[in-house]
Amino acid sequence: MLTVLILPIRFPALSLAILNEEDAPMRTVTADNITEVFTGYFGEDTDPRVRDVLTALAQHIHDFVLETRLTHDEWRKGLESLEWAARITDPERNEFVLLSDVMGLSSLVDMVNSVPGATSSSVLGPFHVSNPPPLEIGGDMRRDFEGEVVLVEGIVRDIDGAPVAGAEIDIWQTAPNGMYSSQDPAQDVHSFHALMTTDATDRYAFNTVKPVSYTVPNDGPVGQILDAAGRHPWRPSHLHFIVKAEGCRDLVTEVFAADDPYLDEDTVFGVREDLVMSYTPQPAGSFPDGFTMSGKVPGEYSRVDIDFKLARG
């Protein structure tokens, strides 16, 4: 039902003429001409992009109603669901972002704005926390949490392989209990969140615990959509990144474990071929220099290399 408001939209250069009162007087508006009447009521100074977006949106919404013969009860249910989403949305949980995610809208926006050759973008998700604490290269994001230790490192380059100096990397993930800090009152708000700047060799590095699969919140209107569609709420385990650098486009992405059972069933459609990583087991006694640990050095652990390619401009 909520598809009425979030259908994927394409924005061709529309050339619908502004209608005057003789062409389509409001008193004779019908199911056949309501879209044209809507497009005829833009002001002369309307921004062309605003006109294109709103015209395409109205066209899709009107077509949806006509195609499905939407009933009053279904229409009211959709509005009630949006009201519910508004009530439960707060700084820690954005139900509208989650709705966009599970309908595939977030991923479609990522795809149509991707740059060939650059690392694929993927959904931001509803649990990013602003102003994370800085973390030195090789720093410990694990803190006192239990779980299998993994060392993560990589480099940041542009599409042509040229170094990108001083890239800023915002990193976040779930705790071992499958919850983000903003969901879990037992965690500090910046638990498993960090901000790192690459060094002179374009490198970043940190240690953490392996992220785990988890379910998106399904106790609200988004959960009702998943239930109605016979879909599960699971996401494969992943690390989130936002990579920024001067002269480059910002990259919002996430990187997924190749052996996760939900890799091909991601409820928010975020997986891309180039965003799949493999952890490499490491033997006890091989923990390298250059990584700090808040607790004792682990025995066996894993490593993973994740490089990023940014688009210039």
Solvent accessible surface area in square Angstrom, and as a share of the most:
residue,aa,sasa,rsa
1,M,74,0.33
2,L,9,0.04
3,T,30,0.18
4,V,14,0.08
5,L,79,0.39
6,I,22,0.11
7,L,41,0.20
8,P,60,0.38
9,I,44,0.23
10,R,182,0.66
11,F,73,0.30
12,P,74,0.46
13,A,103,0.80
14,L,64,0.32
15,S,111,0.72
16,L,87,0.43
17,A,74,0.57
18,I,88,0.45
19,L,47,0.23
20,N,83,0.42
21,E,136,0.61
22,E,155,0.70
23,D,89,0.46
24,A,10,0.08
25,P,38,0.24
26,M,107,0.48
27,R,218,0.80
28,T,74,0.43
29,V,56,0.32
30,T,71,0.41
31,A,63,0.49
32,D,139,0.72
33,N,34,0.17
34,I,75,0.38
35,T,17,0.10
36,E,85,0.38
37,V,6,0.04
38,F,80,0.33
39,T,7,0.04
40,G,9,0.09
41,Y,128,0.49
42,F,28,0.12
43,G,45,0.44
44,E,163,0.73
45,D,145,0.75
46,T,33,0.19
47,D,74,0.38
48,P,99,0.62
49,R,133,0.49
50,V,69,0.40
51,R,54,0.20
52,D,29,0.15
53,V,42,0.24
54,L,71,0.35
55,T,5,0.03
56,A,6,0.05
57,L,47,0.23
58,A,8,0.06
59,Q,70,0.31
60,H,63,0.28
61,I,36,0.18
62,H,38,0.17
63,D,63,0.33
64,F,32,0.13
65,V,54,0.31
66,L,74,0.37
67,E,146,0.65
68,T,65,0.38
69,R,174,0.64
70,L,33,0.17
71,T,70,0.41
72,H,135,0.60
73,D,100,0.52
74,E,77,0.35
75,W,122,0.43
76,R,110,0.40
77,K,95,0.40
78,G,2,0.02
79,L,72,0.36
80,E,97,0.43
81,S,11,0.07
82,L,32,0.16
83,E,98,0.44
84,W,70,0.24
85,A,2,0.02
86,A,58,0.45
87,R,172,0.63
88,I,48,0.24
89,T,40,0.24
90,D,72,0.37
91,P,129,0.81
92,E,81,0.36
93,R,47,0.17
94,N,50,0.26
95,E,0,0.00
96,F,83,0.35
97,V,46,0.27
98,L,2,0.01
99,L,6,0.03
100,S,22,0.14
101,D,3,0.01
102,V,0,0.00
103,M,53,0.23
104,G,16,0.15
105,L,39,0.19
106,S,21,0.14
107,S,2,0.01
108,L,55,0.28
109,V,76,0.44
110,D,26,0.13
111,M,98,0.44
112,V,99,0.57
113,N,96,0.49
114,S,50,0.32
115,V,39,0.22
116,P,124,0.78
117,G,50,0.48
118,A,21,0.16
119,T,20,0.12
120,S,24,0.16
121,S,21,0.13
122,S,0,0.00
123,V,3,0.02
124,L,76,0.38
125,G,9,0.08
126,P,24,0.15
127,F,8,0.04
128,H,54,0.24
129,V,20,0.12
130,S,75,0.48
131,N,131,0.67
132,P,13,0.08
133,P,44,0.28
134,P,121,0.76
135,L,29,0.15
136,E,104,0.46
137,I,49,0.25
138,G,0,0.00
139,G,0,0.00
140,D,22,0.11
141,M,7,0.03
142,R,31,0.11
143,R,91,0.33
144,D,127,0.66
145,F,60,0.25
146,E,136,0.61
147,G,39,0.38
148,E,84,0.38
149,V,5,0.03
150,V,0,0.00
151,L,1,0.00
152,V,0,0.00
153,E,22,0.10
154,G,7,0.07
155,I,55,0.28
156,V,0,0.00
157,R,75,0.28
158,D,8,0.04
159,I,63,0.32
160,D,132,0.68
161,G,37,0.36
162,A,40,0.31
163,P,81,0.51
164,V,3,0.02
165,A,88,0.68
166,G,44,0.42
167,A,0,0.00
168,E,67,0.30
169,I,0,0.00
170,D,13,0.07
171,I,0,0.00
172,W,1,0.01
173,Q,0,0.00
174,T,3,0.02
175,A,1,0.01
176,P,47,0.30
177,N,91,0.47
178,G,12,0.11
179,M,66,0.30
180,Y,2,0.01
181,S,6,0.04
182,S,21,0.13
183,Q,51,0.23
184,D,15,0.08
185,P,136,0.86
186,A,98,0.76
187,Q,19,0.09
188,D,80,0.42
189,V,75,0.43
190,H,46,0.21
191,S,1,0.01
192,F,2,0.01
193,H,3,0.01
194,A,2,0.02
195,L,49,0.25
196,M,1,0.01
197,T,77,0.45
198,T,8,0.05
199,D,51,0.26
200,A,107,0.83
201,T,89,0.51
202,D,8,0.04
203,R,72,0.26
204,Y,0,0.00
205,A,0,0.00
206,F,0,0.00
207,N,0,0.00
208,T,0,0.00
209,V,1,0.00
210,K,54,0.23
211,P,9,0.05
212,V,52,0.30
213,S,27,0.17
214,Y,14,0.05
215,T,52,0.31
216,V,5,0.03
217,P,20,0.12
218,N,78,0.40
219,D,105,0.54
220,G,1,0.01
221,P,3,0.02
222,V,0,0.00
223,G,1,0.01
224,Q,80,0.35
225,I,33,0.17
226,L,2,0.01
227,D,110,0.57
228,A,94,0.73
229,A,61,0.48
230,G,71,0.69
231,R,75,0.27
232,H,61,0.27
233,P,22,0.14
234,W,85,0.30
235,R,7,0.03
236,P,0,0.00
237,S,7,0.05
238,H,4,0.02
239,L,0,0.00
240,H,4,0.02
241,F,0,0.00
242,I,18,0.09
243,V,0,0.00
244,K,89,0.38
245,A,13,0.10
246,E,171,0.76
247,G,48,0.46
248,C,13,0.08
249,R,127,0.47
250,D,88,0.46
251,L,12,0.06
252,V,43,0.25
253,T,0,0.00
254,E,0,0.00
255,V,6,0.04
256,F,0,0.00
257,A,4,0.03
258,A,46,0.36
259,D,121,0.62
260,D,15,0.08
261,P,107,0.67
262,Y,51,0.19
263,L,26,0.13
264,D,133,0.69
265,E,93,0.42
266,D,12,0.06
267,T,4,0.03
268,V,3,0.01
269,F,95,0.39
270,G,0,0.00
271,V,38,0.22
272,R,30,0.11
273,E,161,0.72
274,D,85,0.44
275,L,2,0.01
276,V,51,0.29
277,M,12,0.05
278,S,75,0.48
279,Y,34,0.13
280,T,73,0.42
281,P,111,0.70
282,Q,40,0.18
283,P,87,0.55
284,A,65,0.50
285,G,83,0.79
286,S,46,0.30
287,F,37,0.15
288,P,36,0.23
289,D,142,0.73
290,G,56,0.53
291,F,21,0.09
292,T,69,0.40
293,M,35,0.15
294,S,69,0.45
295,G,43,0.41
296,K,179,0.76
297,V,89,0.51
298,P,24,0.15
299,G,40,0.38
300,E,134,0.60
301,Y,4,0.02
302,S,2,0.01
303,R,65,0.24
304,V,7,0.04
305,D,106,0.55
306,I,11,0.06
307,D,83,0.43
308,F,2,0.01
309,K,104,0.44
310,L,2,0.01
311,A,8,0.06
312,R,119,0.43
313,G,79,0.76
